[in-house]
């Protein structure tokens, strides 16, 4: 039985909407689906504005450009995250400042954020990792105290909630990814969200080549071609119509894993506090890096695909120009595994994965 780490679920109106794009020839960045997807997504998140772009990484870059982050500025970001959370900081000429994680939630440590703030700090990127939210009360309090911007990176956290409020609605400007392995997908795609109409207007201006609003083919700033296509938006709208179903299915998968792996020498990445963990990835942590790697090899032999948790960014060659110690993030990164986590994972597949994990630990 071959089990992938992830596969998208395209069970709704995706074909119907894409065929409409083809039948009407609206296949580029104009057409009804872009505006409708933006409006419905903003409504779902509970925020005033949503701006569609062609992937989640450019969404972060566009957010930083929109906020005016640049040379001489520092941006605080967790080291335990995918590298796309940090690369755009360098791309705008600013400096990423890495913080450690909390062992309980795997999210960025607010106390370490406070320690890393300097006179050059301009923003905090709060990454909601693997579907669990950061402590947004603490982060927003710090940001207000020091007059900092907050960018939420919600690439892995569509529908995730903190204290009853969806992530992507706390920060000044926030980003999402709709890559093929995300909870909802457009193949490639992303979104910015904000309650600030000026930031929304700036982001839309920059994403469309800096085109002036009231003069045809007149460009009054250097912008980018970050526009989402109508075909992407058509798929995204169909996916958004099913988002709560997908989340419920993923939470059910996580509950089954947690139940069946109880009693084994692994720690499950569980929700902590008044949160809604959407389990983009179901993750476990082994007792050591050696055991983690041996378990992954064993599962691979049985055609079960897994992923290691992200390597801390401060250890990557391009960022490792000075010694930094982030012990909690490094500990989680070296011991963690992402298990197959797609919504339609069957009971038979879950039982097979869990049986092999049990077999590994009793052999």
C-alpha positions in Angstrom: 0.0 0.0 0.0 1.7 3.2 -1.2 0.7 6.3 0.9 1.8 9.8 -0.1 2.4 12.6 2.4 -0.2 14.7 0.8 -2.6 14.9 -2.2 -5.2 17.6 -3.0 -8.9 16.9 -2.9 -10.6 18.2 -6.0 -14.1 17.0 -5.4 -16.2 20.1 -5.8 -16.9 22.7 -8.5 -13.2 22.9 -9.7 -13.8 21.4 -13.2 -17.1 23.3 -13.7 -15.4 26.7 -12.8 -12.3 26.0 -14.8 -14.3 25.0 -17.8 -16.2 28.3 -17.6 -12.8 30.1 -17.8 -12.0 28.1 -20.9 -15.4 28.5 -22.5 -15.4 32.3 -22.0 -11.6 32.7 -22.8 -11.0 34.4 -19.4 -7.9 32.5 -18.5 -5.5 35.3 -17.4 -5.7 37.7 -14.5 -9.1 39.1 -15.5 -12.4 37.4 -15.1 -15.1 37.0 -12.5 -13.4 34.4 -10.3 -10.5 36.6 -9.1 -12.8 39.2 -7.6 -15.2 36.6 -6.2 -12.5 34.5 -4.7 -11.0 37.6 -3.0 -14.4 38.7 -1.6 -15.4 35.2 -0.4 -12.0 34.7 1.2 -12.1 38.0 3.0 -15.5 37.1 4.3 -14.3 33.7 5.5 -11.3 35.1 7.4 -13.4 37.9 8.8 -11.4 40.8 7.4 -12.2 43.7 5.0 -9.7 43.2 2.2 -8.1 40.2 0.4 -5.7 40.6 -2.5 -5.0 37.5 -4.6 -1.4 36.8 -5.9 0.2 33.9 -7.6 1.9 32.2 -4.7 2.5 32.4 -0.9 6.1 33.5 -1.1 5.4 36.5 -3.3 2.6 37.3 -0.9 5.2 37.8 1.9 7.4 39.8 -0.3 4.5 42.0 -1.4 3.5 42.5 2.3 6.9 43.7 3.2 7.1 46.0 0.2 3.7 47.4 1.0 4.8 48.1 4.6 7.9 49.9 3.3 10.3 47.5 4.9 13.8 47.9 3.4 17.5 48.4 3.9 18.5 49.0 7.5 15.3 47.4 8.9 15.1 44.3 11.0 12.3 41.8 10.8 11.7 39.2 13.6 10.8 35.7 12.3 10.9 32.2 13.8 13.9 30.1 12.8 11.7 27.0 12.9 9.7 27.5 9.7 9.9 27.0 6.0 12.6 29.2 4.4 10.0 31.2 2.4 9.1 33.0 5.6 12.6 34.5 5.8 13.9 34.8 2.2 11.6 37.8 1.3 13.1 39.8 4.2 16.5 39.5 2.5 15.0 40.2 -0.9 13.7 43.7 0.3 17.1 44.4 1.7 16.2 44.0 5.4 17.7 41.8 8.0 15.9 38.7 9.4 16.3 38.3 13.2 15.5 34.7 14.3 13.7 33.7 17.5 13.3 30.4 19.2 10.1 28.3 19.6 7.9 27.2 22.4 8.2 23.5 23.2 4.5 23.3 24.0 3.1 24.6 20.7 6.1 24.6 18.3 5.3 28.3 17.6 7.6 31.4 18.0 8.4 32.3 21.6 7.0 35.7 22.6 9.7 36.2 25.3 12.4 35.7 22.7 10.7 38.2 20.4 10.9 40.8 23.2 14.6 40.0 23.8 15.5 40.5 20.1 13.9 43.9 19.5 16.3 46.7 18.7 15.9 50.3 17.5 16.0 48.9 13.9 13.2 46.4 14.4 10.2 47.3 12.1 8.1 44.1 12.0 7.3 40.7 13.3 6.4 37.8 11.0 4.2 35.4 13.0 4.2 32.0 11.3 1.3 29.7 12.3 3.2 26.5 11.8 1.5 23.2 10.8 -1.9 24.6 11.4 -1.5 25.6 15.1 -1.7 29.4 15.8 0.9 31.5 17.5 0.1 33.3 20.8 -1.4 36.3 19.0 -2.4 38.1 22.2 1.3 38.2 23.4 2.6 39.1 19.9 0.1 41.9 19.3 0.8 43.3 22.8 4.6 43.3 22.0 4.0 44.9 18.7 1.8 47.7 20.2 4.4 48.3 22.9 7.2 48.8 20.4 5.2 50.3 17.5 5.9 47.4 15.2 4.1 46.0 12.2 2.8 42.4 12.4 2.6 40.2 9.3 0.9 36.8 9.9 2.2 34.0 7.7 -0.8 31.8 7.5 0.5 29.5 4.6 -0.2 26.4 6.7 -3.2 27.7 8.7 -6.3 28.4 6.6 -9.2 28.3 9.1 -6.9 28.1 12.2 -8.2 30.1 15.1 -6.8 31.8 18.2 -9.3 32.6 21.0 -12.2 32.2 18.5 -10.7 34.5 15.8 -9.3 33.3 12.6 -5.6 33.8 11.9 -5.0 36.2 9.1 -7.2 38.8 10.8 -4.8 40.0 13.6 -1.9 41.5 11.8 -1.5 44.7 9.8 -1.2 42.6 6.6 -1.2 38.8 6.4 -0.4 36.1 3.9 -1.7 32.8 2.8 -0.5 30.0 0.4 -2.6 27.8 -1.9 0.2 25.5 -3.1 -0.9 22.0 -4.1 -0.3 20.5 -0.6 -2.2 23.2 1.4 -5.6 22.8 3.0 -7.1 24.6 0.0 -5.2 24.9 -3.2 -5.1 26.8 -6.5 -2.1 24.7 -7.7 0.1 27.7 -7.0 -1.4 30.8 -5.5 -1.5 33.1 -2.5 -3.5 35.8 -0.8 -2.9 38.9 1.3 -5.5 40.1 3.9 -5.8 43.4 5.7 -8.3 45.7 7.4 -6.4 48.8 6.3 -7.8 50.2 3.0 -4.5 52.1 2.3 -2.4 48.9 2.7 -4.9 47.0 0.5 -4.6 49.7 -2.2 -0.8 49.8 -2.0 -0.6 46.0 -2.3 -2.9 45.9 -5.3 -0.9 48.7 -6.9 2.4 47.0 -6.4 1.2 43.6 -7.5 0.0 45.0 -10.9 3.2 46.4 -12.2 2.7 49.7 -10.5 0.0 50.7 -12.9 -1.6 54.1 -12.2 -5.3 53.8 -11.3 -6.6 56.7 -13.4 -4.3 56.8 -16.4 -4.1 53.9 -19.0 -0.7 52.3 -19.4 0.9 54.8 -17.0 3.1 53.3 -14.3 3.9 55.6 -11.4 6.1 53.2 -9.3 8.1 50.0 -9.8 5.8 47.1 -9.3 5.6 43.4 -9.9 3.5 41.0 -11.9 2.2 39.1 -8.9 -1.4 38.6 -10.2 -3.4 35.4 -9.8 -5.0 34.0 -12.9 -8.7 33.6 -13.3 -8.2 29.8 -13.7 -6.3 29.7 -10.3 -9.0 31.7 -8.7 -11.7 29.4 -10.2 -10.1 26.4 -8.5 -9.6 28.5 -5.3 -13.2 29.4 -5.1 -14.3 25.8 -5.6 -11.9 24.8 -2.8 -13.0 27.6 -0.5 -16.6 26.3 -0.8 -15.3 23.1 0.8 -12.8 24.4 3.3 -14.7 23.6 6.5 -15.3 20.0 5.2 -11.6 19.6 4.5 -10.7 20.9 7.9 -13.1 18.6 9.6 -11.7 15.7 7.7 -8.1 16.6 8.6 -9.0 17.0 12.3 -10.6 13.5 12.2 -7.4 12.1 10.7 -5.4 13.7 13.4 -7.7 12.4 16.1 -7.3 8.8 14.8 -3.5 9.1 14.7 -3.4 10.4 18.2 -5.7 7.6 19.5 -3.8 4.8 17.7 -0.3 6.1 18.6 -1.1 6.6 22.3 1.3 4.8 24.5 4.2 4.8 22.0 7.4 6.8 22.7 6.3 9.7 20.4 4.8 13.1 21.2 1.9 14.3 19.1 1.7 17.9 18.0 -1.6 18.7 19.8 -3.6 21.9 20.3 -2.7 24.0 23.3 -5.1 26.6 24.8 -8.2 28.1 23.3 -7.2 27.4 19.7 -8.5 25.6 16.6 -5.6 23.5 15.3 -6.4 22.7 11.6 -3.7 20.0 11.3 -2.3 21.0 7.9 0.3 18.4 8.9 -0.1 15.7 11.5 3.2 15.6 13.3 5.0 13.5 15.9 8.3 14.0 17.7 10.5 11.0 18.5 12.9 10.7 21.5 16.0 11.3 19.4 17.1 12.3 15.9 18.5 8.8 15.4 15.2 7.2 16.2 13.4 9.7 14.0 15.6 8.9 11.0 15.3 5.1 11.5 11.5 5.4 11.8 11.4 7.4 8.5 13.6 4.8 6.8 11.4 2.0 8.1 8.2 3.7 6.9 9.8 4.4 3.5 10.5 0.7 3.1 6.8 0.1 3.4 6.0 2.9 0.9 4.8 5.3 3.5 5.9 8.8 2.6 6.9 11.1 5.5 8.7 14.5 5.9 11.1 15.7 8.4 10.0 18.9 10.2 11.7 22.0 8.9 15.4 22.6 9.5 15.9 25.8 11.5 16.6 28.6 9.0 19.5 29.9 11.0 21.4 26.7 10.2 21.1 27.2 6.4 24.3 28.2 4.7 23.0 31.5 3.4 21.9 32.5 7.0 24.6 30.8 9.1 27.1 33.7 9.0 27.2 33.9 12.7 26.7 31.4 15.6 23.1 31.4 16.9 21.6 29.0 19.5 17.9 28.3 19.3 17.7 25.1 21.4 14.0 24.4 21.4 13.6 24.9 17.6 16.6 22.8 16.9 15.3 20.0 19.2 11.9 19.9 17.5 13.4 20.1 14.0 15.7 17.2 14.6 13.2 14.9 16.2 10.0 15.7 14.3 8.1 13.9 11.5 5.2 14.9 9.4 2.9 11.9 8.7 0.5 11.5 5.7 -2.1 14.2 6.4 -4.5 14.7 3.4 -8.2 14.9 4.1 -9.3 11.8 2.3 -6.8 9.5 4.1 -8.9 6.4 4.7 -9.2 4.4 7.9 -7.4 1.6 6.2 -4.5 3.8 5.3 -4.3 5.3 8.8 -4.4 1.9 10.3 -1.6 0.8 8.0 0.6 3.8 8.9 0.0 3.3 12.6 0.5 -0.5 12.5 3.9 0.1 10.9 4.9 2.7 13.5 3.9 0.3 16.2 5.8 -2.5 14.5 8.9 -0.3 14.4 8.8 0.4 18.2 8.2 -3.2 19.2 10.7 -4.9 16.9 
